Amino acid sequence: MEGILLLVLFVVNVPLVGLLSRILFRDSKDMEQAVKDTYRPGWSWRHTVNESQVMLMVALCAIAIVGEYVLIMRLFDWIGITEWPNGS
């Protein structure tokens, strides 16, 4: 059940990725360049900013998915649908 929930959360959070990409990047070419800079070595100021933008976007999306997962699992536990793996 947890795997299905995570898959659903990934799909449901696609608009979040779109919103964050519009906030953090000017356009699709800017985002494409930022992703390229993340995986290409370099030490310019723009390169560092691009890497930071991509990492911030990934971190915010991961935090959102994990937070939603924990809240939903606690809700399921509260209504008695499932238990936490450690039994608490």
N, CA, C and O of each residue as an XYZ file, in Angstrom:
352
protein
N       0.810     -1.184      0.000
C       0.000      0.000      0.000
C       0.862      1.259      0.000
O       0.513      2.253     -0.638
N       1.996      1.220      0.720
C       2.852      2.397      0.787
C       3.449      2.744     -0.571
O       3.592      3.920     -0.905
N       3.796      1.730     -1.351
C       4.354      1.972     -2.678
C       3.367      2.663     -3.596
O       3.729      3.565     -4.351
N       2.121      2.234     -3.524
C       1.080      2.858     -4.337
C       0.869      4.305     -3.897
O       0.705      5.199     -4.727
N       0.875      4.523     -2.581
C       0.716      5.880     -2.062
C       1.840      6.790     -2.549
O       1.588      7.920     -2.969
N       3.075      6.304     -2.495
C       4.203      7.117     -2.980
C       4.076      7.409     -4.467
O       4.358      8.525     -4.904
N       3.658      6.425     -5.245
C       3.465      6.632     -6.678
C       2.390      7.693     -6.934
O       2.558      8.561     -7.791
N       1.295      7.617     -6.192
C       0.231      8.611     -6.336
C       0.746     10.000     -5.949
O       0.433     10.985     -6.617
N       1.534     10.080     -4.874
C       2.066     11.382     -4.453
C       3.017     11.965     -5.496
O       3.027     13.176     -5.715
N       3.817     11.114     -6.141
C       4.686     11.618     -7.208
C       3.847     12.216     -8.336
O       4.180     13.281     -8.856
N       2.773     11.546     -8.714
C       1.930     12.037     -9.805
C       1.188     13.307     -9.388
O       1.089     14.260    -10.162
N       0.672     13.311     -8.171
C      -0.097     14.470     -7.694
C       0.796     15.710     -7.563
O       0.310     16.832     -7.703
N       2.080     15.525     -7.298
C       2.980     16.656     -7.104
C       3.608     17.174     -8.393
O       4.496     18.025     -8.335
N       3.180     16.691     -9.541
C       3.681     17.222    -10.814
C       3.386     18.719    -10.942
O       4.257     19.456    -11.403
N       2.202     19.203    -10.557
C       1.981     20.660    -10.609
C       2.925     21.441     -9.695
O       3.279     22.579    -10.006
N       3.334     20.854     -8.582
C       4.300     21.506     -7.700
C       5.631     21.698     -8.416
O       6.268     22.743     -8.289
N       6.043     20.692     -9.161
C       7.288     20.810     -9.923
C       7.163     21.925    -10.958
O       8.096     22.705    -11.148
N       6.025     22.001    -11.620
C       5.800     23.071    -12.592
C       5.818     24.450    -11.950
O       6.394     25.390    -12.497
N       5.183     24.566    -10.786
C       5.162     25.839    -10.082
C       6.560     26.247     -9.630
O       6.960     27.400     -9.798
N       7.298     25.308     -9.062
C       8.660     25.620     -8.620
C       9.567     25.972     -9.793
O      10.425     26.846     -9.671
N       9.386     25.308    -10.916
C      10.227     25.634    -12.075
C       9.922     27.039    -12.593
O      10.826     27.736    -13.053
N       8.654     27.463    -12.523
C       8.314     28.832    -12.944
C       8.846     29.866    -11.963
O       9.202     30.974    -12.364
N       8.904     29.514    -10.677
C       9.403     30.448     -9.669
C      10.924     30.555     -9.727
O      11.469     31.657     -9.652
N      11.610     29.428     -9.860
C      13.069     29.417     -9.762
C      13.788     29.719    -11.074
O      14.932     30.174    -11.051
N      13.146     29.477    -12.213
C      13.813     29.647    -13.508
C      13.005     30.583    -14.399
O      11.780     30.651    -14.306
N      13.723     31.308    -15.271
C      13.057     32.249    -16.165
C      12.218     31.534    -17.221
O      11.075     31.916    -17.472
N      12.780     30.505    -17.833
C      12.081     29.752    -18.867
C      12.669     28.344    -18.944
O      13.524     27.975    -18.138
N      12.208     27.569    -19.910
C      12.662     26.182    -20.005
C      14.142     26.090    -20.386
O      14.826     25.154    -19.972
N      14.636     27.039    -21.161
C      16.061     27.018    -21.524
C      16.936     27.312    -20.307
O      18.018     26.742    -20.165
N      16.471     28.198    -19.434
C      17.200     28.494    -18.203
C      17.253     27.255    -17.309
O      18.290     26.953    -16.719
N      16.138     26.544    -17.213
C      16.113     25.318    -16.408
C      17.005     24.250    -17.023
O      17.722     23.547    -16.311
N      16.961     24.130    -18.326
C      17.809     23.154    -19.017
C      19.290     23.450    -18.763
O      20.071     22.534    -18.507
N      19.670     24.711    -18.831
C      21.055     25.100    -18.565
C      21.434     24.818    -17.119
O      22.552     24.386    -16.839
N      20.504     25.062    -16.200
C      20.777     24.810    -14.785
C      21.007     23.327    -14.529
O      21.900     22.960    -13.766
N      20.210     22.473    -15.158
C      20.397     21.029    -14.991
C      21.731     20.605    -15.594
O      22.440     19.785    -15.010
N      22.080     21.149    -16.747
C      23.381     20.833    -17.353
C      24.521     21.267    -16.443
O      25.492     20.531    -16.263
N      24.403     22.469    -15.867
C      25.454     22.965    -14.977
C      25.583     22.118    -13.720
O      26.670     22.011    -13.153
N      24.492     21.520    -13.284
C      24.531     20.684    -12.085
C      25.415     19.460    -12.309
O      26.089     19.008    -11.383
N      25.418     18.927    -13.512
C      26.179     17.709    -13.798
C      27.470     17.966    -14.563
O      28.131     17.020    -14.992
N      27.838     19.231    -14.742
C      29.072     19.584    -15.429
C      29.953     20.382    -14.468
O      29.472     21.330    -13.847
N      31.220     20.024    -14.331
C      32.072     20.779    -13.402
C      32.294     22.209    -13.884
O      32.412     22.466    -15.082
N      32.347     23.124    -12.937
C      32.590     24.522    -13.250
C      32.574     25.341    -11.973
O      32.017     24.921    -10.958
N      33.197     26.526    -12.034
C      33.321     27.326    -10.821
C      32.851     28.756    -10.992
O      33.193     29.603    -10.166
N      32.091     29.061    -12.017
C      31.612     30.437    -12.182
C      30.451     30.705    -11.225
O      29.826     29.777    -10.712
N      30.175     31.981    -10.995
C      29.086     32.368    -10.107
C      27.747     31.855    -10.648
O      26.940     31.316     -9.892
N      27.512     32.021    -11.947
C      26.252     31.578    -12.562
C      26.098     30.064    -12.439
O      24.999     29.563    -12.202
N      27.183     29.355    -12.598
C      27.168     27.889    -12.472
C      26.737     27.493    -11.060
O      25.921     26.587    -10.888
N      27.278     28.164    -10.066
C      26.942     27.864     -8.672
C      25.476     28.183     -8.379
O      24.805     27.428     -7.675
N      24.985     29.288     -8.911
C      23.581     29.658     -8.719
C      22.673     28.620     -9.377
O      21.666     28.219     -8.793
N      23.022     28.185    -10.582
C      22.219     27.177    -11.274
C      22.159     25.876    -10.481
O      21.093     25.277    -10.335
N      23.311     25.444     -9.970
C      23.332     24.225     -9.161
C      22.444     24.380     -7.928
O      21.707     23.462     -7.568
N      22.517     25.532     -7.291
C      21.722     25.779     -6.087
C      20.231     25.772     -6.395
O      19.440     25.257     -5.605
N      19.840     26.334     -7.528
C      18.432     26.348     -7.906
C      17.902     24.938     -8.116
O      16.812     24.607     -7.649
N      18.659     24.112     -8.809
C      18.220     22.740     -9.064
C      18.139     21.957     -7.755
O      17.164     21.241     -7.524
N      19.143     22.085     -6.906
C      19.129     21.364     -5.636
C      17.988     21.839     -4.727
O      17.382     21.031     -4.023
N      17.695     23.135     -4.740
C      16.579     23.661     -3.960
C      15.262     23.086     -4.458
O      14.410     22.700     -3.657
N      15.089     23.026     -5.761
C      13.864     22.481     -6.328
C      13.703     21.000     -5.966
O      12.616     20.572     -5.579
N      14.764     20.233     -6.088
C      14.714     18.806     -5.741
C      14.411     18.634     -4.249
O      13.596     17.792     -3.872
N      15.062     19.425     -3.411
C      14.852     19.310     -1.966
C      13.418     19.677     -1.591
O      12.797     18.974     -0.794
N      12.881     20.757     -2.145
C      11.512     21.158     -1.829
C      10.498     20.115     -2.284
O       9.531     19.839     -1.573
N      10.709     19.539     -3.453
C       9.797     18.490     -3.930
C       9.883     17.252     -3.042
O       8.857     16.654     -2.716
N      11.091     16.863     -2.648
C      11.254     15.696     -1.782
C      10.634     15.939     -0.413
O       9.981     15.052      0.136
N      10.830     17.125      0.139
C      10.241     17.458      1.437
C       8.719     17.423      1.353
O       8.061     16.937      2.273
N       8.162     17.925      0.279
C       6.704     17.926      0.117
C       6.165     16.500      0.056
O       5.170     16.185      0.708
N       6.811     15.644     -0.716
C       6.342     14.266     -0.870
C       6.469     13.504      0.450
O       5.545     12.791      0.842
N       7.589     13.645      1.128
C       7.775     12.949      2.404
C       6.788     13.474      3.447
O       6.214     12.692      4.205
N       6.593     14.768      3.489
C       5.635     15.348      4.428
C       4.217     14.860      4.173
O       3.502     14.498      5.108
N       3.815     14.851      2.919
C       2.487     14.358      2.577
C       2.349     12.882      2.922
O       1.312     12.449      3.427
N       3.391     12.118      2.651
C       3.372     10.678      2.959
C       3.187     10.449      4.456
O       2.363      9.630      4.863
N       3.946     11.164      5.270
C       3.850     11.001      6.723
C       2.459     11.406      7.209
O       1.862     10.699      8.020
N       1.941     12.525      6.727
C       0.606     12.962      7.143
C      -0.471     11.947      6.763
O      -1.349     11.638      7.568
N      -0.403     11.439      5.556
C      -1.411     10.470      5.108
C      -1.293      9.167      5.898
O      -2.307      8.585      6.283
N      -0.058      8.703      6.142
C       0.104      7.475      6.915
C      -0.378      7.657      8.349
O      -0.956      6.733      8.921
N      -0.157      8.816      8.937
C      -0.673      9.085     10.286
C      -2.204      9.136     10.277
O      -2.853      8.665     11.210
N      -2.766      9.706      9.224
C      -4.219      9.725      9.097
C      -4.758      8.302      8.983
O      -5.737      7.954      9.643
N      -4.118      7.476      8.144
C      -4.532      6.080      8.002
C      -4.422      5.341      9.330
O      -5.291      4.541      9.677
N      -3.362      5.608     10.062
C      -3.173      4.974     11.360
C      -4.251      5.442     12.342
O      -4.765      4.644     13.126
N      -4.588      6.715     12.300
C      -5.592      7.272     13.194
C      -6.971      6.654     12.940
O      -7.709      6.370     13.884
N      -7.321      6.446     11.656
C      -8.613      5.827     11.370
C      -8.553      4.307     11.407
O      -9.580      3.643     11.267
N      -7.364      3.752     11.593
C      -7.243      2.309     11.766
C      -7.097      1.518     10.483
O      -7.330      0.309     10.480
N      -6.718      2.167      9.391
C      -6.543      1.455      8.119
C      -5.240      0.644      8.137
O      -5.212     -0.488      7.654
N      -4.195      1.197      8.674
C      -2.887      0.521      8.695
C      -2.138      0.928      9.947
O      -2.520      1.881     10.626
N      -1.063      0.200     10.256
C      -0.220      0.531     11.395
C       1.152      0.917     10.895
O       1.549      0.575      9.781
N       1.879      1.647     11.754
C       3.268      1.974     11.449
C       4.094      0.705     11.550
O       3.751     -0.179     12.335
N       5.163      0.584     10.789
C       5.990     -0.633     10.801
C       6.549     -0.977     12.184
O       6.709     -2.159     12.489
N       6.847     -0.001     13.018
C       7.419     -0.309     14.329
C       6.350     -0.599     15.379
O       6.676     -0.872     16.534
N       5.085     -0.543     14.990
C       4.004     -0.908     15.883
C       3.533      0.188     16.827
O       2.696     -0.068     17.692
N       4.053      1.407     16.681
C       3.622      2.476     17.585
C       2.478      3.258     17.020
O       1.996      4.195     17.657
